[in-house]
Amino acid sequence: MSRFIQLHLLTTYPPSNPNRDDLGRPKSARFGNAERMRISSQSLKRALRTSEAFKQRLAGKTGERTQRLGRVILEHLLSRGMEEDKARETARTIADIFGKLKKAKNNDDSPPVDLEQLAFISPDERRKALEMADKALAGEKLPDLKEMKKQVFRKADGAADIAMFGRMLADDPDYNREAAVQVAHAITTNRVTIENDYYTAVDDLKEPAEDAGAGFIGELGFGSGVFYIYACVNRDLLVENLAGDTELADTAIAALVEALATASPDGKKNSFAHGGRAEYILAERGDQQPRTLAGAFLAPVGGENLMHDSIARLEKFRSDMDTAYGDCADDCKRMQVGESGSLADIIAFCAGAAGGAE
């Protein structure tokens, strides 16, 4: 099985604002001296992790990114009859395994059980934390923090999303997980000018005799275009992060491919209904050093058919790279809506169940 799986997708977004900046406008980037719409890597990865593809294919095999595990432990102890002050102290002691605890805002407040930062916690780690809570409930003395961390943390386990996207524990680098999947910021292949949607809301209970003005006036930025999305999977590292479970690794890859093709960030989705699906996917596998094909769009695409022209640009740039460097992948599989291939073909090719060279 090849070490690297590279995925290149082209997806149309209609007028929308899927990923906002600090001013509420669509995120953007200058690329090739032209303004493009951008979807951040972080936004894409959250869309993948929360997608239906991940929920269905990886049920019970994904972690939780949360500050609130202490609340789960506290409620667990209270529901089993532990006195509240003792339950809160125990919950704080166990939650401290995963990061720095918040401080009470006022001296009279109960000590918080939430963490200062989000922690990426695997199902196995969550289960072990609750097992420690049960031991405390039974009257056992909990070990010191260092020993508890040894009992809870593993360098590899069955959390597919942590194995794919990694995690950092600032206080415990020995238990960091290097990401097996790289996801680039998505950018439009075309130049984009962000436009403004001036909108109003009318009070339904306003009487006809009153003024005709709106109850609320607002402004919202939006743009549109064909996005180039690139991701790379280090399958060897993924298997290592999953403690050698090759079957789960292939299931995780299948979920990733499906989610990349079908999921999108939720930003202003109710206002723009921008949910779409990739119209073109190129999947590659091999042991060669991965490379993005974003350079195909250094000069913005500007023809009448942005998707058709973007595909042609990407294919030519890939061919030019192969000519210059030799084959950058051992084999590949394509899907183009209305032409050939299917998502099922791409998934099978990437997950190792089928697929061959073209």
Secondary structure as GFF3:
##gff-version 3
##sequence-region A 1 358
A	DSSP	beta_strand	4	16	.	.	.	ID=ss1
A	DSSP	beta_strand	28	31	.	.	.	ID=ss2
A	DSSP	beta_strand	34	39	.	.	.	ID=ss3
A	DSSP	alpha_helix	41	49	.	.	.	ID=ss4
A	DSSP	alpha_helix	52	57	.	.	.	ID=ss5
A	DSSP	beta_strand	64	66	.	.	.	ID=ss6
A	DSSP	alpha_helix	69	79	.	.	.	ID=ss7
A	DSSP	alpha_helix	84	95	.	.	.	ID=ss8
A	DSSP	three_ten_helix	96	98	.	.	.	ID=ss9
A	DSSP	beta_strand	119	121	.	.	.	ID=ss10
A	DSSP	alpha_helix	123	137	.	.	.	ID=ss11
A	DSSP	alpha_helix	145	152	.	.	.	ID=ss12
A	DSSP	alpha_helix	160	165	.	.	.	ID=ss13
A	DSSP	three_ten_helix	173	175	.	.	.	ID=ss14
A	DSSP	beta_strand	181	183	.	.	.	ID=ss15
A	DSSP	beta_strand	186	188	.	.	.	ID=ss16
A	DSSP	beta_strand	195	201	.	.	.	ID=ss17
A	DSSP	beta_strand	216	234	.	.	.	ID=ss18
A	DSSP	alpha_helix	235	241	.	.	.	ID=ss19
A	DSSP	alpha_helix	246	262	.	.	.	ID=ss20
A	DSSP	alpha_helix	269	272	.	.	.	ID=ss21
A	DSSP	beta_strand	280	286	.	.	.	ID=ss22
A	DSSP	three_ten_helix	294	297	.	.	.	ID=ss23
A	DSSP	alpha_helix	306	325	.	.	.	ID=ss24
A	DSSP	beta_strand	331	336	.	.	.	ID=ss25
A	DSSP	alpha_helix	343	351	.	.	.	ID=ss26
###
